[in-house]
Amino acid sequence: MNTKSLRRARPAALVLAVVAASTVALVSCGDDNDSSGSSSSAQASTPDASSFSGMTPSALKSAASSAVASARAEASALASSASAAASSFDAAVSAEVARASKDAQNELKDVEGQGNAMSDVAMTGKPRAQTSGLLAVVVTITNKTDKKASYAVQVDFLDSSGKVVETRYVGAENLAPGAKAQPVAISAKPPEPVLTPKLAKAQRY
C-alpha cells in the first residue's frame, strides 16, 4: 500500500474506533441504568417492615376474634344471670300469691254469708289476649274505713248452668284508710266452656 493510501485509511480506522468505543460506553451505561432501575424497583416493591407500626393483619384478625368471643361470653353470662333473676322473682311472686290465697281462704273459712266487706270490693275482667286465653279478673279492694285493715276475698267461677266449678281466693293485708289493692284471680280451667266470675265473699278483718 502506498503512502497516500495509508493516509486515507488512518482517519477511517480512527472513526471506526471512536464509534466502537462510543457503542461500548452506551451499552455499559444502559446496563448500569437497568441494574439501578431493577434494584430501585425491587426496593420499591418490597417495603421495609421497620417502617410500620401496630399489628399485622393476622394479629388484628386474631384480636378482633378474641374481642367478639369475649363479648359473646359476657352477653351469655348476662342473659343467664337475667334468666336466673327472672325465675327467682317469678318463684317469689308465686310463693307470695299462694301464701296470700291460703291466708284469705283460712280467714273466710268460718265466715257466714257474704262477709262484711262486699261494698269495699269490685271486679274487672282482663282481656284474654293479655292472659294467654285464661279467664282472669282484677279484684279491686278499697279500704273505705278510717283504720288500717286487711281483706280476704272469694271469687267463684260458674258455668252456664250457674254451678260453681272453681273457686279462687285473694286478699290484701294492712291497707291504710283509703288505700287500694288489686290482686288478680285467675281461673285454671280451659277457655271453653266459658265461665262467669262471681264475687262470693269479702271479709274485712
C-alpha positions in Angstrom: 0.0 0.0 0.0 1.4 3.4 -0.9 1.8 6.4 1.5 -1.2 8.1 0.1 -3.4 5.1 0.7 -2.2 4.8 4.3 -3.1 8.5 5.0 -6.6 7.9 3.7 -7.0 4.6 5.8 -5.9 6.1 9.1 -8.8 8.6 9.5 -11.3 5.9 8.6 -9.9 3.5 11.2 -9.9 6.2 13.8 -13.5 6.9 13.1 -14.4 3.2 13.5 -12.5 3.0 16.8 -14.3 6.1 18.2 -17.7 4.6 17.1 -16.9 1.3 18.7 -15.8 2.9 21.9 -19.0 5.0 22.0 -21.1 1.9 21.5 -19.4 0.1 24.4 -19.9 3.1 26.6 -23.6 3.3 25.7 -24.1 -0.4 26.4 -22.3 -0.1 29.7 -24.4 2.9 30.7 -27.5 1.0 29.6 -26.6 -1.9 31.8 -25.8 0.3 34.7 -29.1 2.1 34.4 -31.1 -1.2 34.0 -29.3 -2.6 37.1 -30.0 0.5 39.0 -33.6 0.6 37.8 -34.1 -3.1 38.7 -32.7 -2.5 42.1 -34.8 0.5 42.7 -37.9 -1.3 41.5 -37.1 -4.3 43.8 -36.6 -1.9 46.7 -39.9 -0.1 45.9 -41.9 -3.3 45.7 -40.5 -4.7 49.0 -41.5 -2.3 51.9 -39.3 -2.1 54.9 -41.1 -3.8 57.8 -39.4 -1.5 60.3 -41.3 1.5 58.8 -44.6 0.1 60.0 -46.1 0.3 63.5 -49.1 -1.5 65.1 -50.3 -5.1 64.4 -50.1 -7.1 61.3 -53.4 -8.1 59.5 -53.3 -11.6 61.0 -52.8 -10.1 64.5 -55.6 -7.7 64.0 -57.9 -10.5 62.9 -57.0 -12.6 66.0 -57.6 -9.7 68.3 -61.0 -9.0 66.7 -62.0 -12.6 67.0 -60.9 -12.6 70.7 -63.0 -9.5 71.3 -66.1 -11.0 69.6 -65.7 -14.2 71.6 -65.3 -12.2 74.9 -68.4 -10.1 74.1 -70.5 -13.2 73.3 -69.4 -14.9 76.5 -70.2 -11.7 78.5 -73.6 -11.4 76.8 -74.4 -15.1 77.5 -73.4 -14.7 81.2 -75.6 -11.6 81.5 -78.5 -13.4 79.8 -78.1 -16.4 82.1 -78.0 -14.1 85.1 -81.1 -12.2 84.0 -82.9 -15.5 83.4 -82.0 -16.8 86.8 -83.1 -13.5 88.4 -86.4 -13.6 86.5 -87.0 -17.2 87.6 -86.2 -16.3 91.2 -88.6 -13.3 91.0 -91.4 -15.5 89.5 -90.9 -18.1 92.2 -91.0 -15.4 94.9 -94.2 -13.9 93.4 -95.9 -17.3 93.0 -95.0 -18.1 96.6 -96.4 -14.8 97.8 -99.6 -15.3 95.8 -100.0 -18.8 97.2 -99.5 -17.6 100.7 -102.0 -14.7 100.3 -104.5 -17.1 98.8 -104.1 -19.6 101.7 -104.4 -16.8 104.3 -107.6 -15.5 102.6 -109.1 -19.0 102.4 -108.4 -19.6 106.1 -109.9 -16.2 107.0 -113.1 -16.9 105.1 -113.5 -20.4 106.4 -115.8 -19.5 109.3 -117.4 -16.5 107.7 -121.2 -16.9 107.2 -122.9 -15.3 104.3 -121.0 -12.9 102.1 -118.9 -11.3 104.7 -118.7 -7.7 106.0 -116.8 -6.1 103.1 -118.7 -6.7 99.9 -119.1 -3.0 99.3 -115.3 -2.5 99.5 -114.6 -4.9 96.6 -115.2 -4.7 92.8 -114.1 -6.9 89.9 -113.0 -6.1 86.4 -112.2 -8.7 83.7 -108.9 -8.7 82.0 -108.7 -9.2 78.2 -107.9 -12.8 77.3 -105.3 -11.5 74.8 -103.3 -10.4 77.9 -103.7 -13.6 79.8 -102.9 -16.3 77.1 -106.6 -17.0 76.8 -107.2 -17.6 80.5 -110.1 -16.1 82.4 -108.8 -13.6 84.9 -110.4 -10.8 86.9 -108.8 -7.9 88.7 -110.2 -7.7 92.2 -110.1 -4.0 93.4 -110.1 -3.8 97.2 -110.6 -0.3 98.7 -110.3 0.3 102.5 -113.3 2.6 103.0 -112.8 2.7 106.8 -110.8 5.2 108.8 -108.5 2.5 110.2 -105.9 0.1 108.7 -107.5 -3.2 107.7 -106.9 -6.5 105.9 -109.2 -8.2 103.5 -110.0 -11.7 102.3 -112.0 -12.2 99.1 -113.5 -15.3 97.5 -114.2 -15.5 93.7 -116.3 -18.3 92.3 -116.3 -19.3 88.6 -119.6 -20.5 87.4 -120.6 -22.5 84.3 -123.6 -21.7 82.1 -125.9 -23.5 84.5 -124.8 -21.4 87.4 -122.8 -24.2 89.0 -119.5 -23.3 90.8 -116.8 -25.2 89.0 -113.8 -23.4 90.5 -113.0 -21.1 93.5 -110.1 -18.7 93.9 -109.1 -16.7 97.0 -107.2 -13.3 97.0 -106.5 -10.8 99.7 -104.8 -7.6 100.8 -103.1 -7.0 104.2 -102.7 -3.9 106.2 -104.3 -1.5 103.8 -104.3 2.1 105.0 -107.5 4.1 105.1 -108.5 5.0 101.5 -105.8 2.7 100.1 -106.4 0.2 97.3 -105.0 -3.2 96.3 -105.7 -5.0 93.1 -104.9 -8.7 93.3 -105.8 -10.9 90.3 -108.0 -14.0 90.5 -107.1 -16.4 87.6 -109.1 -19.5 86.6 -107.1 -22.5 85.7 -109.9 -24.0 83.6 -109.7 -24.2 79.8 -111.2 -21.2 77.8 -114.1 -23.4 76.8 -116.7 -23.8 78.1 -116.9 -20.1 79.1 -117.1 -19.5 82.8 -118.5 -16.4 84.6 -116.7 -15.0 87.7 -118.7 -14.1 90.7 -117.8 -12.2 93.9 -118.9 -14.7 96.5 -117.4 -13.4 99.8 -115.4 -10.4 101.1 -114.3 -10.1 104.7 -112.5 -7.2 106.4 -110.5 -8.1 109.5 
